[in-house]
Amino acid sequence: MVTSYRFDVPRLVIAAPSSGSGKTTVATGLMAAFSERGLAVSPHKAGPDYIDPGYHALATGRPGRNLDAFMCGPELIAPLFAHGAAGCDLAVVEGVMGLYDGAAGRGELASTAQVAKLLRAPVVLVVDASSQSRSVAALVHGFASFDPQVRLGGVILNKVGSDRHETMLREALEEAGMPVLGVLRRAPQVATPSRHLGLVPVAERHTDALASVSALAAQVRAGCDLDALMALARTAPPLDCEAWSPHRATPDPASPVLEERDPGQSPGSGAAPVIAVAGGPAFTFSYAEHTELLTAAGAEVVTFDPLRDEALPDGTTGLVIGGGFPEMYAPELSANEPLRAAVAAFAAAGGPVAAECAGLLYLGRSLDGKPMCGVLDADARMSDRLTLGYREAVAVTDSALARAGTRLRGHEFHRTVIEPGAGTSPAWGFTHPERRVEGFVQQGVHASYLHTHWAAEPSVARRFAEAAAARR
């Protein structure tokens, strides 16, 4: 018997001809403006970026979720989308780079266009019109006709200089038969600050970020036809897919070590393994599905802030230290000696630790000359070189996170270097686009620069939760 699933939610993909055109401005402003109307808006981001979803979450009050067809595979895009958008009135997906830009050398893979096709969603093209007039019609025509399976439903003109400029742009697009769904003037007062890896994360500027999101909502509300955009979103047909579920994705436990915690019991009471997840301004990079998978595997997930907390949460039996900007907070992280000592002691005792990028740097001896936890015999520093790109990897060494031979796709994004780059027992062997080993596995520690999305291989969450349970 074949079970049919149909998921129906109005949705839009916000794309652009290139990076820097204003996708984040428009997508975040739309999310906030529709939320202000009382709609439940589901925010999504194509690609691996952690920072934009933080602004999306601020705009909607819901977790910002990523849709990355390289890391998770095209077959998971619609199910992950349905999981995040369940019960919502509207979903807005912010694209990545230019509409047709994807994984290098892989055709449309991981492009915004591919995500739009997988979601059967209409696309709104955000065009930076600051240096063109009638040529905008040729540009938009090219994007609309390049792939007939991508449905371009209209454009939003950004950085328009004057009423006369707007008139010329509208006339050109009317000739091309392309609806103009919004016009935004230059508005530097709502610009959000950025640095070496993109926008400054919400957690580092929460009050100012709230003001920025509110200003973006006002700008979009004044310049865009929200009714027309909602009407376009409603033209998206139902998706034939079952929503992803962390409980269904996580395999049954290999051993009966994970138990349900009674709602009346406090964390660390012994009913479930306590997995402490680093948060706060220095460690802002995480995918919502990771916590959901750990919880589905029976763990109690508790967040702590390495900048402020001087001890790990009570009863901690597993430790996850994800990505972020420790280089911006090296003096403060170093000054928190009690927590550094607690992390070092936990690792020395064989406690399971999963560290990605920022977590790798934090576990080293030093970062830009400032003492860190000293778990790894390695030193890190800022560099002028940006390391960026998708990676195909295979686990080299058995660890608390993955069995040797486990294959995952991931992403590197950093301006730091760590020396040495790999321990005697490396974490990963990269098979594409270059062949090298990377990261560290020692006792219960798995530390690497590689960002991964556990929805692609849920067994790593189960394995880590079981390793944490075994420490109780």
N, C-alpha and C positions, 0 to 999 in steps of 0.2 A: 504494500500500500504506500503510495507516495503522498506525503503531506505537503500542502501548498501554504506558503506564508506570503502575506501581502502587507507591506508597511507603507503607510501613506502620510506624509507630512509635507506641507509647503516648504520649498527650499530654494536658495539662491547660492550660486558660486560667484564670488567677487574676484575678478582676475584683472590683469593689466598687460600691456605690451612688454613691459620690462620692470625690473626692480626699481624702486624709488618713485613710482608713479602715483602712489597714494592709496594702495590697497588697504593697509592697516588703518589709515585715517577713515576711509569709507566704511570698511567692514565693522570696525569698532563703533563708529558713529551710528551705523544702521542698527547694530545689536542694541545699543543703548536707547536709541530713539524708539524702536519697536517695544523694548522692555518698558519704557515709560508709558506706552499705550496700554499696559497691562497684559501684554502677551508673554507667554513663556517661550523664550528664545533659546535655542540650542546652539552654542558656539563651537565652531570647528576650524582647524587650520590644516591645510595641505602641507605635507612635508614634515621635517623633524624638529622645527623651531619650537623652543620652550618658552620664549619670552612673550611673543604676541598672545598666546593663549591666556597669559596672566591678565592682560588688559581685557580680553574677551570675557573672562570670568568676572572681572570687576563690572563690566557693562551689563551682564545678564544675571549675575548671582548664581550661575551654574558652572561646573568645571569646564574649562576650555579643553577640548580633546583634539588630538592629532589624527590625521588620516594620511599615512605614509605608505604608498604602494610598494616602495622598495623594501622597507624594513619588515612590513607585515604581509606583503603579497597582495596583488589586486583582488584576490578572492575574499579578503577580510574587510575591504573598504566599506562595502554596503552594510555588512553585519555590525561593524564597529560604529558606523554612523547611526544605524537604527538603535543600537544600545544607548548611545548618548542622547539621541533626539526623542526617545520614547516619552510620550505624554506632552510633547511640546506643540505650540501653535505654529512655529516657524523655526527653520534652521538656516543659519548663515555660515557659509564656508569661505574663509579667506584663502586665496590661492598662494602659490609660492613662485617667486621669480616671474618671468614672463609666462603667458598662458601656455605656450607649447614647450617650455624648458623643463627638462627632467634630468634623470640620472645620466651622467656623461656617457655617451656611446651606447645608450640603451633605448634609443628611439623615444617613444612617448612615456616610458616607464617613470612613474613618480611625478609626472607633470600635472599641473592643474587641469589641463584638458582631459587627461586620463581619468582623474578623480570625477570631473563633471560627467563624463560618459558613464562611468560605473554607477554614479548616483542618478543618472538620467535627469540632471538638474540644468535649468537654464543659467546662462552665464551673463553677468553684467561686467562690461569692460570699463575699467577706470583709466582714463586717458589724461596724461599730463599735457595740457594744451597750451602751455606757456609760450612755446616758440613756433606755433603753427596756426594756420587758419583753414583754408580750403583743403589743404593736404590731409587734414584729419579724416576726410571721407575715404581717401585712398588707403590710409592706414587701417581704418576700421573695416573697410571692404576686404582687405587682405586677410585680416584675422577671422572675419566671418566666413570666408570661402575656403580657407586653408584645409579644414577638415569638416566635411559636411555632417559628420556625426556630432560635432560640437554645436549646440544651439545658442547662438549669441542673441540675447533678447533685448539688448539695449546698452547704452553707454552712459557713464557719468563723467562729465568733463571737470577736470581738476585744475586748479591754479589758473583760472580764467582771469584776465587782467581788467576788463572793462565791459560795459554794456555793448559797445560796438564790437568788441572781440567776441562776445557771446553770440551776437546776431550772426556774424560771419560763420561761426562754427555750426550754429543750428541750421543755417541755410545749406551748408555743405552736407551735413548729415541727412537733412530732409531729402536732398537730391539722391542720396545713397539709399534711402528707405530705412534708415536706422533710427529707432526712437531714442530721444535724449531723455533720460530718466532723472537727471540731476545736473546741476551746475554749481561748482564750489569755487569761490574766489580765494585768492591767496590770503592765508590767515596764520601768520607766524605765531600769534599768541596761543594757538592750540598745539604747537609743535611739541613733541615729547623728546626729552634728551636722549642721546645715544652715545655709545663709546665703542670699544674695539670689537665687540661681538654683536652689535645691534642696539636696540633700545635698552634703556636702564630698566631692569625688572620692577614690577609693581611692588614687591616686598621691600625694595630699597627706598621707595618714595610714595608710600601709600596715600598720604593726604594729597600731595600734588597730583598723583595719578588719578585720584577721584575727580579732582578739578579738571584735569585734561579730558577725561572721559565725558564729563558733563558738558564741556565746551564742544567736544566732537559731536555729541548728540545734538546740541543746539545748532551747530553748523549744518549738519546733515538734515535736520528737521526743516531748516529754513531753505536749503538749496535743493532738496530731493523730493520727488513725488512719491511719498511713502505708499499712497494708495495704489499707484501704478506698479510699484515694486512688489507689493503684496499680491496684486493680481497676477503678475508674472510668476511669482513663487508658486501660486496655486495651479499653474499649468503643468507642474512637474507630475508625471504619472506615478502610480504606486510602484514600489520596489518589490520584486519577488525574492524576498530573503528572510531568513530568521535572524532576529537580533542576537548579537554576540552576548554571551553570558559568562561571567568569570567562574560561576559554579559548574557550568557544563564544560568550560574550557579546561578546568583544572582536573586532571585525572584523579581517580580514587587513590587514597593514601596507600603507600606500600606497606606501612605498618600502623598499628592502632595507637599512634602517639598524639594525634591531634584530636582534641575534644572540644565540644561546644562549651562556651563560657556562659554561665548563668548570668542574666542581665543584672542581677544584684551584686555580683562579684566585682571587685575592683581590679584594675590591671596589675599583673604580677602576683595574683592570688594563687597561681598554680594551675588554674583551669585550662590555660592555653599558653603557648609560647609568646613572649612579648618581643616584638621586633621594633626596635627604635629606629626611626627614620629622621635623618638630619634635615632641618628646615631653617627658617630665618633668612635674613638678607644674603648670607654668604652661600646658601645652598638652596637655590630656587628651582632647579631643573628636575622635573619629575613628570611622569605620565600617570594620569589618574588610574589607568588600568593596573598599574603595578600594585598599588595599595589594595585595589579590589581583588586581585588575584591572591595576594597574601592573606587577606581576610577570608576569602573563599577556601583557602587551604587550611583554615583553622587558627590563624595567628591573630593576636591582638596587636594592632599597629598603633604606636604612640610616637608623636613628633616631639623632637627636642631641638633647641637652638644652640649650636656650638659657640655662638658669640656671647650668650648669657648664662646658659645652664652649666653649673660646675660639676654635675654628675649625670651619668646616664639614667634614664627612667628606671624606677624601681622594677626589679625582676627581669631586666633586659637579658634575653638569651640569643638575640640576633641583632645585627646592626647594619643598616643600609645608609650609605653616604653617597648621595648622587651628585649631579653637576651643579655648577653655579659660578660664582666669582670670588673664590678665596683669595685671589691675588689682590683684590680691592680691600680685603680685610685681614691681610696677613698679620699686622701688628696686634689687632684685637684677638684673633684666633690664637696667636702665640702667647698672648698675655693670660689666656684662660688656662693656666697650668693644671689646675685640678682636673679639668675635663680631658686634657691631653693625656694626663697620667691614667685616667680611668679607661680611655680608649686603648691605650697601650697595654694596660693590664688585661683588658678583655681579650684583645687579640693574642697576647702571650699565653693566655689560658686556653687557647684553641677555640674561642668563640667565633661563630660564623660572621664574616664581614663581607658585604658586597659594596665595592666602591667604584664609582665611575667618574672619571675626569677630575672634577674638583675634589671628590673623595680620595682619588689617587694622590693628589698633591697634599692633602691634609694628612695622609698616612705616612708621608715621607719624613726624612730627617729635617728638611728645611724648605722654605719657600721664600725666594728672594732674600736669603740670608736670615730669615726669622725661623726659630725652632718650631717644628710641628710635632706630630705625635711620635715619630721615630719608630714606627712599626716596620717600615721598609727602609733598607739601606740605599736610599736614593735621595737626590737633591733636585729641587725644581726652581725654575726661574722664568720670568717673562722674557719673550723674544720679539723680534720684529716680524717674524714669519708666521703667517696664518696657516694652520693645518686644517683643511676643510675637505670633506667629501664622504661619500658612501664607501663602506667597506664590506667585503664578504669574509667571514671569519669562521674558524673551526677551533673549538676548545682543545688546547694542547695537553692540559693537565687536569686530572680529576680534581674537582673543587666542591665547596659547599653550594656553588651556584650551578655548575654544569658538569656532566660527565665528559671525559675526554672523547672527542669525536663529534660532540654536539655542534651543529652548524647554525649560525645566526648571521643575519645581515644587520649592520649597524652604521653609525655615523660618527665621524670625528669632527670637532669644532673647537679649536683652542689656539691661543697665542703663547702658550708656555711650552717648555721642554723639560723633561725629567731625565736625569742621568744616574745610572744606566736606564735605558728605555725598557728593559726586560730583565726579569730575575732569572735565576738558574732553572726555575720551573715557570715558564711563561704562561700567561693567561690565554692568549689567543695566537693563532697563526693566521695572518691575513693571506687570502688566496687571490684577491682582486681588489683594486687595480694593481697592487704591488705585492710581492711575496716577502714577508718579514714576520718575526715574532714580536709580541708586545705584551706588556703587563706582567703581573706578579701573582703567583699562587704560593702561599706558605701557610702551613697549619690550616686554619679556617678562613684565611683571607683570600679574596679574589679581587684584585685591583687592576684597573685598566683605564685608558683614555676612551675606550669605545663606549658610546651610548647605544643601548639596545632597547627594543620594545618587546616586553615579555609576552604580549598577546600573540606574537609570532611563534613563541615556543613556551607555552604555559608551564611545561614541566620544570622550568628553572625556578619558578615561584614555589611550586610544590616541594622541590628538592631543598630549597633554602629554608622553607618553613619547617620541614622535617629535621634539618640540621639544627635549627633553633630549638625545636621541641626536644631534641636529644640532649640539650644542655640544661634542661630543667632539673 
